């Protein structure tokens, strides 16, 4: 879908009746042109304008807080209470103006970000004014819930990002203070719902891609925080299913795109590579499974059921994504789909009383080797330096890591480093020349 600014569309809509009146185009042609631009174009987001609008909102908010802080101790309590509410009032007025005047992206983003930050500032200032005992989980939860409507009313990506950061922050604070943070899964549901709506509207829009990145990052961070970890090693299966499902979803939604324009795929592939490398260490497979369930005052009795439920949910999502992605079957799709199967198999092997730590580590050393070779071959075949360098980086990481495990001298290590560097440079020069020749021929 082409990106055309709203200003140009409005100009065209004003010009078409004039052209029709002058007889330059017929009524049917004018309707066809208007219909084409309505169905096949979308207004582009001017990132420079939005960035300056966001920066302006942050600077204004910081300036107001600094002005308040200058003589804060000398002010009376009622005066401080009134001033504490001022940022919230200003933010509310900005949001009302953005809603009533149906402002552009810059106004909506500025109002959404300023209003969201003002909520937290006002709560904190009121608490400090009246010496309310601090309760960080309640503070984060209240701020998060009050910020939620702004993401939908103003359709502000900035407010949505802050909301996800607050939800992630609450999960960390709640897990540390209360010992549990399972309510995080309810907090992230609105953001997932908004992301689904954006995908249906225009999956290629910058706003959709930005929300994809933020939701995936929040899920990846908060899953590790929220997990009760009562069953050691169950997170291996959960993360494998989450990241593999994300990669498969990216292949299904953005099959014709690659790199940073395909957030779920790049997130899933990088996450799979990182996990696979972590799993190459035998220490990761020590004392995992139900034979080593943790107990104590800071572990909940319902922990195994909660972690198991989350893992099953991720596995269900992985299965659905795999079914949809296999309509465009490729070696990359198969690799992503098989990764949770290998991780789950190694987890089950680790449950046995036999010493399977080294076996699991060897399996993932082989998987890392296959992953590196696969991306080198894909990069050579598609003449894509990103894939080629990624595959070589995986192989180099694996070889260097295993190389340092062995007892080699500095001379041998220096030779290996020089050889790897020379291979990187030679292959990149050859591929760059082939890519240039292909562009000249085409």
Secondary structure, 3 states (H helix, E strand, C coil): CEECCHHHHHHHHHHHHHHHHCCCCCHHHHHHHHHHHHHHEECCCCHHHHHHHHHHHHHHHHHHHHHHHHCHHHCCHHHHHHHHHHHHHHHHHHHHHHHHCCCCHHHHHHHHHHHHHHHHHHHHHHHHHCCCCCCHHHHHHHHHHHHHHHHHHCCCHHHHHHHHHHHHHHHHHHHHHCCCCCCHHHHHHHHHHHHHHHHHHHCCCHHHHHHHHHHHHHHHHHHHHHCCCCCCCHHHHHHHHHHHHHHHHHHHHCCCCCHHHCHHHHHHHHHHHHHHHHCCCHHHHCCCCHHHCCCCCCCCCCHHHHHHHHHHHHHHHHHHHHHHHHHHCCHHHHHHHHHHHHHHHHHHHHHCCCCCHHHHHHHHHHHHHHHHHHHHHHHHHHCCHHHHHHHHHHHHHHHHHHHHHCCCCHHHHHHHHHHHHHHHHHHHHHHHHHHHHHHHHC
